[in-house]
Amino acid sequence: MRYFFKFFFIYLLLIVGLLYILADENINDLSGNDVDSTVEFVYEEF
């Protein structure tokens, strides 16, 4: 059960990270900024 919560927490973090990237890309597309800097920042965090 302990492993289940561990993997669930990691999976949840990945989902939140992907949603953050998608939302940030949409915001950047509207404002016209580059998306590469955001992707690199997220990769450095993980």
C-alpha positions in Angstrom: 0.0 0.0 0.0 2.9 2.3 0.7 4.3 1.8 -2.8 0.9 2.5 -4.3 0.7 6.0 -2.6 4.3 6.6 -3.7 3.6 5.9 -7.4 0.3 7.7 -7.2 2.0 10.8 -5.9 4.7 10.6 -8.7 1.9 10.0 -11.3 0.0 13.0 -10.0 3.1 15.2 -10.2 3.6 14.2 -13.8 0.0 15.0 -14.7 0.1 18.4 -13.0 3.4 19.1 -14.8 2.0 18.2 -18.2 -1.1 20.2 -17.6 1.1 23.2 -16.6 3.1 22.8 -19.8 -0.1 22.7 -22.0 -1.6 25.7 -20.2 1.6 27.7 -20.4 1.9 26.9 -24.1 -1.5 28.3 -24.7 -0.8 31.4 -22.8 2.5 31.8 -24.6 0.8 31.4 -28.0 -1.7 34.1 -27.1 1.1 36.5 -26.0 3.5 35.4 -28.7 6.4 34.3 -26.4 8.6 31.3 -27.0 7.6 28.0 -25.6 11.1 26.5 -25.5 12.2 28.4 -22.4 9.2 27.0 -20.5 9.8 23.4 -21.6 13.5 23.7 -20.6 12.5 25.1 -17.2 10.2 22.2 -16.6 12.8 19.7 -17.6 15.3 21.3 -15.2 12.7 21.0 -12.4 12.3 17.3 -13.0 
